[in-house]
Amino acid sequence: MGKGHNERYSELQDEYLRTRDGKCLSLMYGVCVEIAGNYIRKYARKRRLSLDAGELAHDSAVYVIDQYLRKPRFRVGRISAYIHYGCVKSLFRDKEWDRRKAPYEESLLAAAVTEDPPEEAPEQTWKQGLLFEEA
């Protein structure tokens, strides 16, 4: 019998965290899309809904893979449980809000790239349990 999703993903995750190889990350994405597609098709079938399972599975997988890119020490115990959360996020997100928010985020990113790097933050110290900035 072949390996289950959790076992395959766990091996790929271990390899990716050891090597930071993009190919491993790509294979992890494939496992996530496969699991998410199954969840979404089952959800739609039970409720007699017509959904674009491919797009929603992609969004769910990107949610998971994005965590590895943002958090260097990120690790998933059981991908089937974590991708389920990604599916819920993609199924019930407000697409209209995403469209309105995207231009604003792009303008922030553009401004962040063109600005000079920020000056170093002043030293902060704790005194009697309170945070003070030193001048």
N, C-alpha and C positions, 0 to 999 in steps of 0.2 A: 504494500500500500504506500502511496506517495506521502510526502510531507504535507502537513496542514499549513494554512496561511500563517498562523502564529509562529510555527517553527521556521518556515522559510524566511519570514520577515526578521525574526530574531537573529538568524545567521547572517543575513545581509546587513542588519543594523550593526552587529558586532564587527563585521568587516569594514563597514563605512566609518565607524567610530575609531577604528584602528588606523585606517589608511586615508580617510577623507577623500576617497576615490569617487568621482562623479558618476562612474558607471554603476557603482553600488547604489548610489542615491537614485539613479534612474530605474534600477530594478526594484528598489523599495517603492518608488512611485507606481510602478506597474502592479505590484501586489496590492497597494492601497486602492488603485482604480478598480481592480478586480473585485475586491471585497465590497467597496462602496457601491459599485454597479449592482452587485447581488442584493445588497440591502435595499437600495432604492427601487429596483424592479419589484422586489417582494412587497415593499410598502405600497407602491402604485397599484400592483395587481390586487392586493387585499382591499384597497379603497376604490378600485375601478377608476383610477386617474390616468391621464395621459401626461407623462413627464419626459423630459429629455434626460434620460438616465446617464448618457455619456457626459454631458456638460456638468451635471450635478456630481457625478463620480469624480470628474476632474477637479472641481472646486473642493471637494472633500479631501482628495489626495494632496492637493496643493496646500491646504490648511495644515496637514500633518508634516509634509516635507519642509514647509516654511519654518516650522519650529526648529528643525535641525540647523537651518541657515542662520536663525536669529540667536539660538542658544547653543553654544558649543558643547555643553555637557548634557543636552537633552537626550532622554532615553525613554522608550516605550516598553512597558511590561508585556501587554497583550494588545497587538495591533487591532484585533477585531473589536475590542472595547473602545479603543481610542478613535478608530475610524468611524464607529457608530456616532460618536459625538460630532465628528466632522460632517457626517451626513445630516444630522439634525440641524447643524448650523447652516448648511447649504440649502436644505429643504425649506427652512423657515426664515431665511434672511429676507430683508426688504430690498428687492432689486432696484426699485425706484430710488431709494436712499443711496444705494451704491452708485447709481449713475449721477446723482446730484453731488455726491461727495468726491467722486473721482477727479473732476477738474480742480477742485479746491486742493486736494492732496498733491496733484501734479504741480500746481503753482507753488505750494510749500516746498516741494522737492527742488523745483527749479531755483527758487530763492535760496535754498540752503546750499546748493551747489555753487551759485555765483557769489555768495557772500564770503568775506574774509573769515578765516578760522577765528573762533571766539578766543578771547583772552583767557588766561588761566584763572580758574575760580579762586577766590581768596581762601586762605586756610580756615578751617572750621575746627573748633575745639568744644569739648563738653566741659561745662563748669556747673557743678551741683545739679546734674541731670538735665541741663538746658543746653541747647546748641547755640553757640555764638560765632559770628564771623569776625575774624581778626582783620583789622585795617592795615 
